[in-house]
Amino acid sequence: MAKHTTLKQGQLLKYIGKRWKNLNISSNPIIKFLGYDSNGFADVWVEYQGRLMLLALKDVELAM
């Protein structure tokens, strides 16, 4: 996703990045946007299955 895309808290995103060890996100890739990290707005805070995660903005896209 482009850095200049404006997201709102609670907006649903789809994870398109690589798999992590011990994280089976491919079965349900929908995550909830919580906010931007202040480090150049290149990272986003999200919630996935009750877990808070910091992801690179390039690893998510808008969920349709």
C-alpha atoms as an extended CHARMM CRD file, in Angstrom:
* protein
*
        64  EXT
         1         1  MET       CA              0.0000000000        0.0000000000        0.0000000000  PROA      1               0.0000000000
         2         2  ALA       CA              1.2160000000        3.5050000000       -0.7230000000  PROA      2               0.0000000000
         3         3  LYS       CA              2.4980000000        5.5990000000        2.1680000000  PROA      3               0.0000000000
         4         4  HSD       CA              0.1040000000        8.4160000000        1.3210000000  PROA      4               0.0000000000
         5         5  THR       CA             -3.0470000000        6.3150000000        1.7170000000  PROA      5               0.0000000000
         6         6  THR       CA             -5.1320000000        7.6400000000        4.5960000000  PROA      6               0.0000000000
         7         7  LEU       CA             -6.4930000000        4.9240000000        6.8660000000  PROA      7               0.0000000000
         8         8  LYS       CA             -9.0270000000        5.3030000000        9.6500000000  PROA      8               0.0000000000
         9         9  GLN       CA             -8.9420000000        3.4810000000       12.9660000000  PROA      9               0.0000000000
        10        10  GLY       CA            -10.9760000000        0.2680000000       12.7780000000  PROA      10              0.0000000000
        11        11  GLN       CA            -10.6390000000       -0.0350000000        8.9990000000  PROA      11              0.0000000000
        12        12  LEU       CA            -10.1580000000       -3.5910000000        7.7470000000  PROA      12              0.0000000000
        13        13  LEU       CA             -6.9990000000       -4.4960000000        5.8970000000  PROA      13              0.0000000000
        14        14  LYS       CA             -5.7310000000       -7.6500000000        4.2430000000  PROA      14              0.0000000000
        15        15  TYR       CA             -2.2820000000       -9.0030000000        5.0890000000  PROA      15              0.0000000000
        16        16  ILE       CA             -0.3120000000       -9.7590000000        1.8920000000  PROA      16              0.0000000000
        17        17  GLY       CA              3.1790000000      -10.1300000000        3.3620000000  PROA      17              0.0000000000
        18        18  LYS       CA              5.2660000000      -13.1960000000        4.0210000000  PROA      18              0.0000000000
        19        19  ARG       CA              4.2430000000      -15.8210000000        6.5610000000  PROA      19              0.0000000000
        20        20  TRP       CA              5.7340000000      -15.6950000000       10.0260000000  PROA      20              0.0000000000
        21        21  LYS       CA              6.7210000000      -18.6380000000       12.1320000000  PROA      21              0.0000000000
        22        22  ASN       CA              3.8600000000      -19.4940000000       14.5300000000  PROA      22              0.0000000000
        23        23  LEU       CA              1.4410000000      -17.1320000000       12.7370000000  PROA      23              0.0000000000
        24        24  ASN       CA             -1.0570000000      -18.7700000000       10.4000000000  PROA      24              0.0000000000
        25        25  ILE       CA             -2.4220000000      -15.5680000000        8.9310000000  PROA      25              0.0000000000
        26        26  SER       CA             -3.0500000000      -17.0600000000        5.4740000000  PROA      26              0.0000000000
        27        27  SER       CA             -6.2520000000      -18.8100000000        6.5900000000  PROA      27              0.0000000000
        28        28  ASN       CA             -7.8560000000      -15.4730000000        7.5970000000  PROA      28              0.0000000000
        29        29  PRO       CA             -5.7510000000      -12.5290000000        6.3560000000  PROA      29              0.0000000000
        30        30  ILE       CA             -8.1710000000       -9.7920000000        7.4940000000  PROA      30              0.0000000000
        31        31  ILE       CA             -6.7280000000       -7.4940000000       10.1620000000  PROA      31              0.0000000000
        32        32  LYS       CA             -7.9770000000       -4.3100000000       11.8600000000  PROA      32              0.0000000000
        33        33  PHE       CA             -6.0570000000       -1.0590000000       11.5200000000  PROA      33              0.0000000000
        34        34  LEU       CA             -5.3440000000        0.6680000000       14.8460000000  PROA      34              0.0000000000
        35        35  GLY       CA             -2.9690000000        3.4730000000       13.8870000000  PROA      35              0.0000000000
        36        36  TYR       CA              0.2550000000        4.5550000000       12.2900000000  PROA      36              0.0000000000
        37        37  ASP       CA              3.6750000000        4.2590000000       13.8810000000  PROA      37              0.0000000000
        38        38  SER       CA              5.2970000000        7.6860000000       14.0640000000  PROA      38              0.0000000000
        39        39  ASN       CA              8.4230000000        6.4920000000       12.2500000000  PROA      39              0.0000000000
        40        40  GLY       CA              7.6900000000        8.0870000000        8.8710000000  PROA      40              0.0000000000
        41        41  PHE       CA              4.2600000000        6.4500000000        8.5960000000  PROA      41              0.0000000000
        42        42  ALA       CA              5.8630000000        3.3710000000        6.9990000000  PROA      42              0.0000000000
        43        43  ASP       CA              4.5500000000        1.0040000000        9.6920000000  PROA      43              0.0000000000
        44        44  VAL       CA              1.0550000000        0.3820000000       11.0260000000  PROA      44              0.0000000000
        45        45  TRP       CA             -0.3180000000       -1.0170000000       14.2700000000  PROA      45              0.0000000000
        46        46  VAL       CA             -2.9670000000       -3.6680000000       13.6890000000  PROA      46              0.0000000000
        47        47  GLU       CA             -5.0010000000       -6.1950000000       15.6420000000  PROA      47              0.0000000000
        48        48  TYR       CA             -5.1890000000       -9.8080000000       14.5100000000  PROA      48              0.0000000000
        49        49  GLN       CA             -7.0690000000      -12.3720000000       16.5850000000  PROA      49              0.0000000000
        50        50  GLY       CA             -6.7130000000      -10.2100000000       19.6890000000  PROA      50              0.0000000000
        51        51  ARG       CA             -2.9680000000       -9.7020000000       19.2090000000  PROA      51              0.0000000000
        52        52  LEU       CA             -1.3540000000       -6.3100000000       18.6040000000  PROA      52              0.0000000000
        53        53  MET       CA              1.2140000000       -6.3050000000       15.8190000000  PROA      53              0.0000000000
        54        54  LEU       CA              3.3960000000       -3.7440000000       14.0880000000  PROA      54              0.0000000000
        55        55  LEU       CA              3.5160000000       -4.3690000000       10.3280000000  PROA      55              0.0000000000
        56        56  ALA       CA              5.1740000000       -2.6550000000        7.3990000000  PROA      56              0.0000000000
        57        57  LEU       CA              2.6790000000       -0.6920000000        5.3340000000  PROA      57              0.0000000000
        58        58  LYS       CA              3.8820000000       -2.5570000000        2.2400000000  PROA      58              0.0000000000
        59        59  ASP       CA              2.5720000000       -5.8200000000        3.7300000000  PROA      59              0.0000000000
        60        60  VAL       CA             -1.0780000000       -4.7390000000        3.8050000000  PROA      60              0.0000000000
        61        61  GLU       CA             -3.7590000000       -3.6440000000        1.3520000000  PROA      61              0.0000000000
        62        62  LEU       CA             -7.3320000000       -2.4330000000        1.6950000000  PROA      62              0.0000000000
        63        63  ALA       CA             -9.8230000000       -5.2300000000        2.2880000000  PROA      63              0.0000000000
        64        64  MET       CA            -12.7580000000       -5.0960000000       -0.0940000000  PROA      64              0.0000000000
